[in-house]
């Protein structure tokens, strides 16, 4: 079977995020980059499916020339080939992104390659739009299931069994292929690229396409950071002069 995984170049998760002055972009000058954790699990699942059932896997991204690094990382863990939809680095809105992915898939089909299973991360680690997988599935008229935490092929790879977290239990879906699925972190434990894997990745095929960016039909108003933990620091003074203030704070906390 043929499996395609869509990934996105995002700032390293866990780093300190700073917004630009106009609050319309993330300031990435001092950040490293990776692919989203959900998408790491999607890439790992694609490799496992091909190892178990045969076929081929492809990784696709839409992003700046530097996003080749993330494609090579995916190739290093076992993905067979890569497609890079090259942009100038500006963020594309979800509608334009989905349209470019659909156009790439249609070009693949015209060249004789169709994908029984298309995997997305549930959401990207930066914008967290939750939209791309659903938009691609609708454009392709394929069934779509999101938030998947377990995946298994059935009926000789003619269908897929999907489990979705639902409160304390799980909802189970059985979907005929071809289908589009977005997965969540925890689906599996992604492997790390080995040195031999990185060497092999340099020789694997990577195709580039440079589509024209369509006129935006969705507008980004602003970004906002999630609320912090609320922790604050108070300077009570310096040296012995701070002792009365320390005693007062201890009394307020009921520790005296």
Secondary structure, 3 states (H helix, E strand, C coil): CEEEEEECEEECCCCCCCECCCCCCECCCCCCEEECHHHHHHHHHHHHHHHHHCCEEEEEEEECHHHHHHHHHHHHCCCCEEEEEECCCCCCCHHHHHHHHHHHHHHHHHCCCCCCEEEEECCCCCCCCCCHHHHHHHHHCCEEEEEEEEEEEECCCCEEEEEEEECCEEEEEEEECCEEEEECCCCCCCCCCCHHHHHHHCCCCEEEECCCCCCCCCCCCCCCCCCCCCCCCCCCCCHHHHHHHHHHHHHHCCCC
